[in-house]
Amino acid sequence: MKIRFECVCAALVLGAALGMAHAGPRKVEIVAEWNRLSFDLGDKAAEKAYDEQQTYKKVLMQGVKADSKDNLYVSTARWGGKEVPATLSKLVRKGTEWKLQPFPSKSMNDVNNPRGLKAVLGFEIDRNDVMWILDQGHVAGAPSGPGDEKLIAWDLRAGKEIARYEFKDSDTDKKCSFLNDVVVDNDAGVVYISDSGIFCDPLKGGLIVYDIRSGQAKRVLSAPEWVNNEEYQFKINGRDVLKPVDGKPNGMKTGADGIALSGDKKTLYWTNLTGNRLLSLPTDLIRDFSKSEDDVKSAVKVVATLPSNTDGMTSDRMGNLYMTALSLNGIMKRDAATGAITTWFSHEDISWPDTLAWGPGGSLYLVSNHLHMWVDGDMDFDNPAVPNFRIYRTSTQAQPYHAK
């Protein structure tokens, strides 16, 4: 499987095709694309078995993040089973191909390692090049074991783990929780986490706050009306999500998902994936662990009703929000000054825009992964009309929210 590398001129042509922002055509570059994901395991026999056994059909790319040197890392939560070679990887170039190299190491990605990574979906790299790794703990949807659901801080510069928090029963439900995404406030020393709660019906979504200095965490919101699925159905390119079962609608149900901080870090935003409300809480309230659930519930605000539901989100230093738009095949932007929400860019080739990530110089990365096709078992790994997995990059001319 070859990955196509786009030259600058091709990126400009694509950008013109994709550009639908109000300011005119937006230049968007395809950084890498795959029909099926390929790993660099340092073991030819293992790599051959991965291909021959078609293990690649069990692997879905979800997240992408960039460090200060513009190295890219991706997550592949083990939703397809323990056979997935790694759940967190660094992209490395081998000849003309990008491959996924287990990160921080093969041993840390060994599903049988009791202290290793089980199923990483959300992660973040802060301004100090510390990677905050959120481990869902669930492999192929099974309940997580002791110590499986955790948050690990990995210092990329020093090459070592500097913090670890294993979620307590008061933080997460080891059957229901679906730890989804994470955002970091280095100034206040706080990590905010969304829990989609998808493994139970009704859902058990929520928000969790981790205090870096004390090494303690607290679940700060579990109110069903704010962190669970809403009465909301959506389509991607005219296709239901998910496929009907026995002729009956089988709509996806996912709670708190995308999460972001305002530029001044005074406000925490989030959305429920099966919903189109942009919600918020003041961060000084939820950082105060003495506040009750009622205190938190009463402070929730519905900031806006969005033109699409969203998966990943982030903000710039000015407080503008960038949100993936699932039904609009792209990214929408909320202007901090006016509150206006516009389609920043969109194209039908972008299918299930999943995660956003800041790169150096104000660049913004986006993963498109056809997640709904993969979940339905309909992904074509040989000759898809559009490559199944793509990483896009564009420029924002802005500083990320966590800029110094």
Residue pairs with C-beta under 8 A, 6 or more apart in sequence:
1 34
1 35
1 36
1 38
1 97
2 96
2 97
3 32
3 33
3 34
3 96
3 97
3 98
4 30
4 33
4 387
5 32
5 96
6 14
6 29
6 30
6 31
8 29
10 30
11 27
11 28
11 29
11 30
12 27
14 28
14 29
14 30
15 25
15 26
15 27
15 28
15 29
15 394
16 25
16 27
17 347
18 25
18 26
18 28
18 330
18 345
18 346
18 347
18 349
18 350
19 25
19 26
19 27
19 28
19 345
20 26
20 330
20 343
20 344
20 345
20 346
20 347
21 333
21 342
21 343
21 344
21 345
22 342
26 344
26 345
26 394
27 394
27 395
28 345
28 392
28 393
28 394
29 392
29 393
29 394
30 390
30 391
30 392
31 72
31 365
31 391
31 392
31 393
32 91
32 98
32 390
32 391
33 387
33 389
33 390
33 391
34 61
34 98
34 387
34 388
34 389
34 390
35 380
35 381
35 382
35 383
35 384
35 387
35 388
35 389
36 56
36 57
36 59
36 381
36 388
37 56
37 59
37 61
37 76
37 100
37 389
38 56
38 97
38 98
38 99
38 100
39 47
39 50
39 85
39 86
39 89
39 99
39 100
39 101
39 102
40 47
40 92
40 94
40 99
40 100
40 101
41 47
41 50
41 85
41 102
41 106
42 106
46 85
49 55
50 56
50 85
53 83
54 381
55 83
55 84
55 85
56 381
57 80
57 379
57 381
58 79
58 80
58 81
58 83
58 84
59 76
59 80
59 84
60 76
60 77
60 79
60 80
60 369
60 371
60 374
61 74
61 75
61 76
61 367
61 369
61 389
62 74
62 75
62 76
62 77
62 121
62 354
62 355
62 367
62 369
62 371
63 74
63 75
63 120
63 121
63 122
63 123
63 312
63 354
63 355
63 357
63 367
64 72
64 73
64 74
64 75
64 355
64 357
64 365
64 366
64 367
64 391
65 72
65 73
65 74
65 123
65 124
65 125
65 131
65 355
65 357
65 365
66 72
66 73
66 125
66 357
66 358
66 359
66 360
66 363
66 365
67 73
67 125
67 129
67 131
67 156
68 129
68 360
69 360
70 359
70 360
70 363
71 90
71 91
72 90
72 91
72 365
72 391
73 88
73 89
73 90
73 91
73 103
73 123
73 125
73 131
74 88
74 89
74 91
74 100
74 367
74 391
75 87
75 88
75 89
75 120
75 121
75 122
75 123
76 84
76 86
76 87
76 88
76 89
76 100
76 120
77 87
77 119
77 120
77 121
77 136
78 84
78 87
78 111
78 118
78 119
78 139
78 140
79 119
79 140
79 141
80 140
81 139
81 140
82 111
82 139
82 140
84 111
85 102
85 109
86 100
86 101
86 102
86 103
86 106
86 109
87 109
87 117
87 118
87 119
87 120
87 135
88 102
88 103
88 104
88 108
88 109
88 117
88 120
88 123
88 133
89 100
89 101
89 102
89 103
89 109
90 100
90 101
90 103
91 98
91 99
91 100
91 101
92 98
92 99
92 100
92 101
93 99
102 108
102 109
103 109
104 154
104 159
104 161
107 113
107 116
108 116
108 117
109 116
109 117
110 116
111 118
111 139
114 147
115 147
117 133
117 135
117 152
118 135
118 136
118 137
118 138
118 139
118 144
118 148
119 135
119 136
119 137
119 138
119 139
120 133
120 134
120 135
120 136
121 134
121 136
121 179
121 180
121 181
122 134
122 179
122 180
122 181
122 182
122 193
122 194
123 131
123 132
123 133
123 134
123 182
124 131
124 132
124 182
124 183
124 184
125 131
125 132
125 156
125 357
126 132
126 184
126 186
126 402
127 186
127 402
127 403
127 404
128 186
129 155
129 156
129 157
130 153
130 154
130 155
130 156
130 162
131 153
131 154
131 155
131 156
132 151
132 152
132 153
132 182
132 184
132 191
133 151
133 152
133 153
133 154
134 151
134 179
134 180
134 181
134 182
134 193
135 148
135 149
135 150
135 151
135 152
135 179
136 144
136 149
136 177
136 178
136 179
136 180
137 144
137 145
137 148
137 149
137 150
137 174
137 179
138 144
138 148
138 178
138 199
141 199
143 174
143 175
143 199
144 174
144 177
146 166
147 166
149 166
149 167
149 172
149 174
149 177
149 179
150 164
150 165
150 166
150 167
151 163
151 164
151 165
151 167
151 182
151 191
151 193
151 210
151 217
152 161
152 163
152 164
153 161
153 162
153 163
153 164
153 212
154 160
154 161
154 162
155 161
155 162
163 212
163 215
165 210
165 215
165 217
167 177
167 179
167 208
167 217
168 217
170 218
170 219
171 208
171 217
171 218
171 219
172 179
172 195
172 208
172 219
173 197
173 200
173 204
175 199
175 200
176 197
176 198
176 199
176 200
176 203
176 204
177 195
177 197
177 199
177 204
177 206
178 195
178 196
178 197
178 198
178 199
178 254
178 255
179 193
179 194
179 195
179 208
180 193
180 194
180 195
180 196
180 256
180 257
180 259
181 193
181 194
181 257
181 258
181 259
181 312
182 191
182 192
182 193
182 194
182 259
183 191
183 192
183 259
183 260
183 261
183 268
183 314
184 190
184 191
184 192
184 402
185 191
185 192
185 261
185 265
185 283
185 402
186 402
187 265
188 265
188 283
188 287
189 211
189 212
189 213
190 209
190 210
190 211
190 212
190 283
190 287
191 209
191 210
191 212
192 207
192 208
192 209
192 210
192 259
192 261
192 268
192 283
192 286
193 207
193 208
193 209
193 210
193 259
194 205
194 207
194 208
194 227
194 256
194 257
194 258
194 259
194 270
195 204
195 205
195 206
195 207
195 208
195 219
195 227
195 255
195 256
196 203
196 205
196 254
196 255
196 256
196 257
196 273
197 203
197 204
197 205
197 206
197 227
197 228
197 255
197 256
198 253
198 254
198 255
201 253
202 224
202 228
203 224
203 228
203 229
203 253
203 254
203 255
204 222
204 228
204 255
205 222
205 224
205 227
205 228
205 255
205 256
205 272
206 219
206 220
206 221
206 222
206 227
206 255
206 256
207 219
207 220
207 221
207 227
207 256
207 259
207 268
207 270
207 281
207 286
208 217
208 218
208 219
208 220
209 217
209 218
209 220
209 286
209 287
209 289
210 216
210 217
211 217
211 287
211 289
216 289
218 289
220 286
220 291
220 293
220 296
221 227
221 281
221 286
221 293
221 296
221 297
221 300
222 293
223 293
223 296
223 297
223 300
226 256
226 279
226 297
226 300
227 255
227 256
227 270
227 272
228 253
228 255
228 256
228 272
229 252
229 253
229 254
229 255
229 272
229 273
229 274
229 275
230 272
230 274
230 275
230 276
230 277
232 274
232 275
232 276
232 309
233 240
233 249
233 251
233 274
234 241
234 274
234 308
234 309
234 326
234 327
235 241
235 327
236 326
236 327
236 329
236 351
236 352
236 372
237 329
237 348
237 351
239 372
240 249
240 250
240 251
241 251
241 252
241 326
241 372
242 250
242 251
242 252
242 372
242 375
242 376
243 250
243 376
243 378
244 250
251 274
252 273
252 274
252 372
253 274
254 272
254 273
254 274
255 272
255 273
255 274
256 270
256 271
256 272
257 270
257 271
257 272
257 273
257 310
257 311
258 270
258 271
258 273
258 310
258 311
258 312
258 313
258 323
258 324
259 268
259 269
259 270
259 313
260 268
260 269
260 270
260 313
260 314
260 315
260 321
260 401
261 267
261 268
261 269
261 283
261 315
261 401
261 402
262 268
262 269
262 315
262 319
262 336
262 401
263 315
263 316
263 317
263 318
263 319
263 320
263 336
263 401
264 319
265 283
265 401
266 282
266 283
266 284
267 280
267 281
267 282
267 283
268 280
268 281
268 282
268 283
268 286
269 278
269 279
269 280
269 303
269 313
269 315
269 321
270 279
270 280
270 313
271 277
271 278
271 279
271 306
271 309
271 310
271 313
271 323
272 279
272 309
273 309
273 310
273 311
273 326
274 309
275 309
276 305
276 306
276 307
276 308
276 309
276 310
277 302
277 303
277 304
277 305
277 306
278 302
278 303
278 304
278 305
278 306
278 321
278 323
278 334
279 300
279 301
279 302
279 303
280 300
280 301
280 303
281 296
281 299
281 300
281 301
282 299
285 291
285 295
285 296
285 299
286 296
303 339
304 334
304 339
304 341
306 323
306 325
306 332
306 341
307 325
307 328
307 332
307 341
307 343
308 325
308 326
308 327
308 328
308 332
309 325
309 326
309 327
310 323
310 324
310 325
310 326
310 332
311 324
311 326
311 352
311 353
311 354
311 355
312 323
312 324
312 353
312 354
312 355
312 356
312 367
313 321
313 322
313 323
313 324
313 356
314 321
314 322
314 356
314 357
314 358
314 364
314 400
314 401
315 321
315 322
315 400
315 401
316 322
316 362
316 396
316 398
316 399
316 400
316 401
317 398
317 399
317 400
317 401
317 403
318 336
318 398
318 399
319 336
319 401
320 333
320 334
320 335
320 336
320 398
321 333
321 334
321 336
322 331
322 332
322 333
322 344
322 356
322 364
322 396
323 331
323 332
323 333
323 334
324 330
324 331
324 353
324 354
324 355
324 356
324 366
325 331
325 332
325 343
325 346
325 353
326 352
326 353
328 343
328 346
329 346
329 347
329 348
329 349
329 350
329 351
329 353
330 343
330 344
330 345
330 346
330 347
330 350
330 353
331 343
331 344
331 345
331 346
331 353
331 356
331 366
332 341
332 342
332 343
332 344
333 341
333 342
333 344
334 340
334 341
335 341
335 342
345 394
349 368
349 386
349 390
350 366
350 368
350 390
350 392
351 368
351 369
351 370
351 372
351 373
351 386
352 368
352 369
352 370
352 371
352 372
352 373
353 366
353 367
353 368
354 366
354 367
354 368
354 369
354 371
355 365
355 366
355 367
356 364
356 365
356 366
357 364
357 365
357 366
358 364
358 365
358 400
358 402
359 365
359 393
361 395
362 395
362 396
362 397
362 398
362 399
362 400
363 393
363 394
363 395
363 396
364 393
364 394
364 395
364 396
365 391
365 392
365 393
366 391
366 392
366 393
366 394
367 389
367 390
367 391
367 392
368 389
368 390
368 392
369 388
369 389
369 390
370 379
370 384
370 386
370 388
370 389
373 379
373 388
374 388
379 388
380 388
381 388
